[in-house]
Amino acid sequence: MRTSREQLVRDIGRALGSREVYWFGTRGEDSRSLLDLGGRFTGSFTILNRPAWFGPENSLAYEDITGKRVDLDVWEIDDHPQDDATREFRCAMLIAMAKSDHAIVPYRPCGFLSALEFARQDRGLSLGMFAGKQHVFEHKPWVEGAVRCLGIDVVPWRYIADEEQLDAGYLLADGPVVVRPSRGSGGAGMAKVEDAADLAALWPKADDFFASVSPYLPDCLPLNIGGVVWDDGVTVHYPSVQLIGIPYCVGRSFGYCGNDFAACRDLDIKLIDQIESTARQIGAWLSREGYRGAFGADFMVDGDTVLFTEINPRFQGSTRMSADLSREVGEPCLLLDHMAAMLHLPCPEGRPALRDAVFEAPPRSQVVCHNTTDVPFVADVWSLTVAVRSLAGFRAVEVEVDPEVICEPGAVIASVAFDDAVTASGYELRPEIGATLGTLNVARPTPPEKGD
């Protein structure tokens, strides 16, 4: 029997009992789908983008304390445990968590949150994995080796010790290569190398003293999909064409800059079936390894071949829009599925096949615009909004940086949502969108520090 969204909300409510729900994550708007929980969804603590639906008494963004929006692909709160802002953020969470019995839904586990959960374990319930356990699933070479053993085609990475870096130079004889560290997100640390002379400068500096190297695959279509691992099954959610390395949207060559769910309507049905089957295989392996909850998987499509790229053992940049699509058609979304799985509810049956879900959902896409310069600035989001609102299919500007907050290099300025496809390849946008964003300058001088 097919479980409706309303039924799953009721099941989650019964499992939570009297507990209130807090969201902890990167962006406040990622939690929008949890509003369907009603009054029990009572607070949000995020690194950026405090959501509009909560007041300051039960919602806080780290950037509101510091006055700076950071690049979340390289900045982690676990690296700043003694900063004054971290202490203030921690105190605000401790106070909120002491008020009532509660459950916390994390975007991604971290040591900072785990410490808080243990300190409030008398009142709190964690709806995420312990950070120390989740961390192993972020090691890309280990995951790739396991996925390869499942019989799934994987991007042909070779793992080369720092001391044997010249070996990567030999691979350049067949064309450019990509080098990558063992951990990282959003394309951080990845680089395209075309000349052996550039290897030393672009080689990732990491504690495990080796790098992953693969041939550069310029003509592959980048795809992403989300899923949830339950105690007794796996559910999969909408796929999207991933936007990567678009120069006026992100400063990194392989940087993440959005998702096009609408473009998946142009995929061959057999390819969608293969993506679904592979995602379920990966989810089943995660389950056998003790993982539970939301995950994502990235692929590169080379003709008829689907190459696995990586697992994201967490929610993703695509989660917000994926959840919005599910919400619009009345289906359970990634966030609700994750909560239910963490509450040990049974995996639901009767979900539509992915090939059907792709066409049932409204056509949507999002373009994430970053500070692509190497200097911090105050972003003129109003000028961005005025420029894009006349574009065909424009829907909304989201996650925009506050005019009082300084946007650090690499940080997100805003995400622009469309009711239509925006790409065919994942590496470039529709000409009119590209022309608008490519010529737009939203940087304003950063005000002097107090006391200067």
C-alpha positions in Angstrom: 0.0 0.0 0.0 1.3 3.4 -1.0 2.3 5.6 2.0 1.1 9.2 1.4 3.0 12.3 2.6 0.2 13.0 5.1 0.4 9.4 6.5 4.2 9.6 6.9 3.9 12.9 8.8 1.4 11.2 11.2 3.7 8.2 11.6 6.6 10.4 12.4 4.5 12.4 14.9 3.5 9.3 16.7 7.2 8.1 16.9 8.3 11.5 18.2 5.7 11.6 20.9 5.9 15.0 22.6 9.3 16.0 21.2 9.9 19.2 19.4 12.1 19.2 16.2 15.1 21.4 15.5 17.0 21.7 12.2 20.8 21.9 12.3 22.5 22.5 9.0 24.1 24.7 6.4 21.1 26.6 5.1 17.9 27.4 6.9 15.7 27.2 3.8 16.8 23.5 3.3 14.4 22.7 6.2 11.3 24.2 4.5 9.7 20.7 4.0 9.7 20.2 7.8 7.0 22.9 8.1 4.5 20.1 7.3 5.3 18.8 10.8 3.2 21.7 12.1 3.9 23.2 15.6 6.4 20.5 16.6 9.0 22.0 14.2 10.1 24.8 16.5 13.7 25.9 15.7 16.6 26.1 13.3 20.4 26.6 13.9 22.4 26.9 10.7 25.7 28.2 9.4 24.0 30.6 7.0 20.6 31.7 5.9 18.4 31.9 9.0 14.9 30.9 7.8 12.1 33.5 7.6 9.6 31.3 9.4 11.3 31.4 12.8 12.0 34.4 15.1 15.4 35.1 16.7 14.4 33.5 19.9 14.5 30.0 18.4 16.6 30.4 15.3 20.1 31.5 14.7 22.6 31.6 11.8 26.3 31.6 12.5 26.8 34.3 9.8 24.6 36.6 11.8 27.1 36.4 14.7 30.2 36.9 12.6 28.8 39.2 9.9 30.5 37.0 7.3 29.2 34.3 4.9 31.8 31.6 4.5 32.6 29.1 1.7 31.0 26.0 3.1 33.0 23.7 0.8 36.2 24.5 2.7 34.9 25.9 6.1 33.8 23.6 8.8 32.6 24.5 12.3 34.7 21.6 13.7 37.8 23.6 12.7 36.8 26.5 14.8 35.8 25.1 18.2 37.3 27.9 20.4 36.2 30.9 18.2 34.0 33.4 20.1 31.3 33.0 17.5 31.3 29.2 17.9 31.0 29.6 21.7 28.1 32.0 21.3 26.4 29.7 18.7 26.9 26.7 21.0 25.4 28.5 24.0 22.4 29.5 22.0 21.8 25.8 21.1 22.4 24.6 24.6 19.8 27.0 25.9 17.2 26.0 23.3 17.9 22.3 23.8 17.3 22.6 27.5 13.8 23.9 27.2 12.0 20.8 26.2 12.3 17.2 24.9 13.4 17.4 21.3 14.9 15.8 18.3 17.6 17.3 16.0 17.7 16.7 12.3 21.2 17.5 11.0 22.1 18.3 7.4 25.4 16.5 8.0 26.8 15.1 11.2 29.8 16.9 12.8 31.8 16.7 16.0 30.3 20.1 17.2 26.8 18.7 17.0 27.7 15.3 18.5 29.2 17.0 21.6 26.0 19.0 22.1 23.8 16.0 21.7 25.7 14.1 24.4 25.5 17.1 26.7 21.7 17.2 26.2 21.1 13.4 25.9 18.6 13.6 28.8 16.2 15.6 26.7 17.4 15.1 23.1 17.1 12.6 20.4 19.6 12.6 17.5 18.1 12.0 14.1 21.5 11.7 12.5 24.5 9.4 12.6 27.3 9.8 15.1 29.9 12.0 13.4 32.7 9.6 14.0 30.9 6.8 12.3 29.6 8.9 9.4 33.1 10.2 8.7 34.3 7.0 7.2 31.8 7.2 4.4 33.3 10.5 3.3 36.6 8.7 2.3 36.2 8.6 -1.4 38.8 5.9 -2.3 37.4 3.5 0.3 33.9 3.9 -1.0 34.9 3.6 -4.6 36.7 0.3 -3.9 33.5 -1.1 -2.2 31.2 0.1 -5.0 33.5 -1.4 -7.6 33.2 -4.7 -5.9 29.4 -4.5 -6.4 30.0 -4.7 -10.1 29.2 -1.0 -10.7 31.2 0.9 -13.2 33.4 3.5 -11.5 35.4 6.5 -12.8 38.9 4.9 -13.3 40.7 6.6 -10.5 44.3 5.6 -9.7 45.7 6.3 -6.2 49.2 7.7 -6.3 51.4 8.4 -3.4 52.8 11.9 -3.0 56.3 10.5 -3.3 55.4 8.9 -6.7 53.8 12.0 -8.2 55.8 11.5 -11.4 53.7 8.5 -12.2 50.8 10.8 -12.7 52.9 12.7 -15.2 53.1 9.6 -17.4 49.3 9.4 -17.5 49.3 12.8 -19.2 50.5 11.1 -22.3 46.9 10.1 -23.0 45.5 13.6 -22.4 44.6 15.8 -19.4 43.9 14.3 -16.0 42.0 15.2 -12.9 43.6 15.1 -9.5 41.5 14.9 -6.3 41.9 14.6 -2.5 40.4 11.7 -0.6 37.9 13.9 1.2 36.1 17.1 0.2 32.8 18.5 -1.2 31.6 20.8 -3.8 34.6 20.2 -6.0 37.0 21.7 -3.5 40.6 20.4 -4.1 39.9 19.0 -7.5 41.9 20.3 -10.5 42.4 19.6 -14.2 46.1 19.1 -15.1 47.2 19.4 -18.7 51.0 19.6 -18.2 53.4 17.7 -16.0 54.9 20.9 -15.0 51.6 21.9 -13.2 51.4 18.7 -11.2 53.3 19.9 -8.1 51.2 23.1 -7.9 47.9 21.4 -8.3 48.6 18.2 -6.4 46.2 18.0 -3.3 47.9 18.5 0.0 46.3 16.0 2.4 47.2 14.0 5.5 46.9 10.6 3.8 49.8 11.5 1.5 48.2 10.3 -1.8 45.9 11.7 -4.4 43.3 10.2 -6.8 44.1 10.7 -10.5 41.7 9.9 -13.4 41.5 10.8 -17.1 39.6 14.0 -17.8 36.2 13.1 -19.1 34.9 16.3 -20.8 31.9 14.9 -22.6 30.2 13.1 -19.8 26.8 14.3 -18.3 27.0 14.8 -14.6 24.0 13.4 -12.7 23.1 13.4 -9.0 20.4 11.5 -7.1 19.3 11.5 -3.5 18.1 8.5 -1.5 17.5 7.2 2.1 18.7 4.1 3.8 16.2 2.5 6.1 16.5 -0.5 8.4 14.7 -2.7 5.9 15.1 -1.0 2.5 16.1 2.0 0.4 14.0 4.8 -1.1 15.3 6.9 -4.0 14.3 10.4 -4.9 14.5 12.7 -7.9 17.6 12.8 -10.1 19.1 16.0 -11.5 21.7 17.1 -14.0 24.4 18.7 -11.8 25.8 22.1 -12.7 29.6 22.0 -12.5 32.3 24.6 -13.0 30.3 27.3 -14.8 32.8 30.2 -14.5 30.4 33.1 -13.6 28.7 30.9 -11.0 31.6 29.3 -9.2 35.3 29.9 -9.0 36.4 26.3 -9.0 36.9 24.3 -12.1 34.8 21.4 -10.7 32.7 23.5 -8.3 29.1 22.7 -7.7 26.7 25.4 -8.8 23.2 24.0 -9.1 20.9 21.3 -10.2 18.5 20.8 -13.2 15.7 18.4 -12.4 13.7 19.4 -15.5 16.6 18.3 -17.8 16.2 14.7 -16.6 13.0 14.5 -18.7 15.2 14.3 -21.7 17.1 11.3 -20.4 16.5 7.8 -21.9 14.1 5.8 -19.8 16.6 2.9 -19.7 19.2 5.3 -18.3 16.8 6.5 -15.5 16.1 2.8 -14.7 19.8 2.2 -14.4 20.4 5.2 -12.2 17.6 4.0 -9.9 18.9 0.4 -9.8 22.5 1.6 -9.1 21.4 4.0 -6.3 19.5 1.1 -4.7 22.6 -1.1 -4.9 24.7 1.6 -3.3 22.0 2.2 -0.6 21.9 -1.5 0.2 25.7 -1.6 0.6 25.6 1.5 2.9 23.0 -0.4 5.0 25.3 -3.4 5.3 28.0 -1.1 6.5 25.8 0.3 9.2 24.8 3.5 7.5 21.3 4.9 7.9 19.5 8.0 6.7 19.9 10.4 3.7 22.6 10.0 1.1 23.4 11.2 -2.3 25.3 9.7 -5.3 27.0 11.3 -8.2 27.5 9.8 -11.6 29.0 10.6 -15.0 27.1 9.4 -18.0 29.4 8.5 -20.9 27.1 7.5 -23.8 25.3 4.3 -22.6 27.7 3.9 -19.7 27.0 5.2 -16.2 30.1 5.8 -14.1 29.8 6.1 -10.4 31.7 9.2 -9.1 31.0 9.5 -5.3 28.7 9.1 -2.4 27.6 12.1 -0.3 26.7 10.6 3.1 24.4 13.5 4.1 21.8 15.8 2.6 23.0 17.7 -0.4 22.7 21.0 -2.2 20.0 19.4 -4.3 17.9 18.4 -1.3 15.9 21.6 -0.9 14.5 21.6 -4.4 14.1 17.8 -4.4 12.0 18.1 -1.2 10.0 21.0 -2.7 9.1 18.8 -5.7 7.9 16.0 -3.5 5.9 18.4 -1.3 4.2 19.8 -4.4 3.0 16.4 -5.6 2.1 15.2 -2.2 4.8 12.6 -1.9 7.1 11.9 1.1 10.4 13.9 0.6 14.0 13.2 1.5 13.7 15.0 4.8 10.7 13.1 6.0 12.1 9.8 4.7 15.3 10.5 6.6 13.4 11.3 9.9 11.3 8.2 9.5 14.3 6.0 8.8 16.2 7.4 11.8 13.1 6.7 13.9 13.2 3.0 12.8 9.9 3.2 11.0 9.4 0.5 8.3 10.5 1.4 4.7 7.3 2.2 2.8 6.2 0.3 -0.3 4.4 1.4 -3.4 6.5 4.4 -4.3 6.4 5.3 -8.1 9.2 4.1 -10.2 11.8 6.8 -10.8 11.0 6.9 -14.5 7.4 7.9 -13.6 8.4 10.3 -10.8 10.6 12.3 -13.1 7.7 13.1 -15.3 5.1 13.6 -12.6 7.1 16.3 -10.8 7.0 19.9 -12.0 10.0 21.0 -14.1 12.5 22.8 -11.8 16.1 23.8 -11.7 18.4 26.0 -9.5 21.5 28.0 -10.3 23.7 28.7 -7.3 25.8 31.9 -7.6 29.0 32.2 -5.6 31.5 34.9 -5.0 33.9 34.0 -7.8 36.5 36.6 -6.9 39.4 36.3 -4.5 38.2 39.1 -2.3 35.3 39.5 0.2 32.5 41.9 -0.7 29.0 43.0 0.1 26.7 41.5 -2.5 24.0 43.5 -4.2 21.4 40.8 -4.3 18.7 43.3 -5.4 20.6 43.9 -8.6 20.8 40.2 -9.1 17.1 39.7 -8.5 16.2 42.5 -10.9 18.4 41.0 -13.6 17.1 37.5 -13.4 13.4 38.1 -12.8 12.8 38.9 -16.5 14.3 35.6 -17.6 12.0 33.0 -19.0 10.9 30.5 -16.3 12.2 32.6 -13.4 10.7 31.4 -10.1 12.5 32.8 -7.1 15.8 34.0 -5.5 16.6 31.9 -2.4 19.3 31.6 0.2 20.4 35.2 -0.6 23.1 36.8 1.6 22.0 39.6 3.8 23.1 43.1 2.8 24.8 43.4 6.2 26.8 40.2 5.8 30.1 40.1 4.0 30.4 37.4 1.3 33.7 35.7 1.5 35.5 34.3 -1.6 33.7 31.1 -2.7 30.6 31.8 -0.5 27.1 31.6 -1.9 25.5 34.9 -2.9 22.1 33.4 -3.8 20.3 30.5 -5.5 18.1 31.3 -8.5 15.2 28.9 -9.1 13.5 28.3 -12.5 10.4 26.6 -13.7 12.2 25.1 -16.6 15.5 23.4 -17.7 18.6 25.6 -17.6 21.2 23.3 -19.1 21.8 20.5 -21.6 25.3 19.5 -20.6 25.7 20.5 -16.9 28.7 22.7 -17.8 26.9 25.7 -19.4 23.6 27.5 -19.0 20.9 28.5 -21.5 22.4 31.4 -23.5 20.1 34.1 -22.1 20.8 33.0 -18.5 24.5 32.8 -19.1 24.6 36.2 -20.8 22.7 37.8 -17.8 24.8 36.2 -15.1 28.1 36.4 -17.0 27.9 40.2 -17.4 26.4 41.0 -13.9 28.6 42.6 -11.3 27.0 42.4 -7.8 30.1 43.2 -5.8 30.1 46.3 -3.6 33.1 47.5 -1.5 33.4 45.8 1.9 32.9 48.3 4.7 35.9 48.9 7.0 36.2 46.9 10.2 35.0 48.6 13.3 37.7 50.7 14.8 39.6 51.2 11.5 
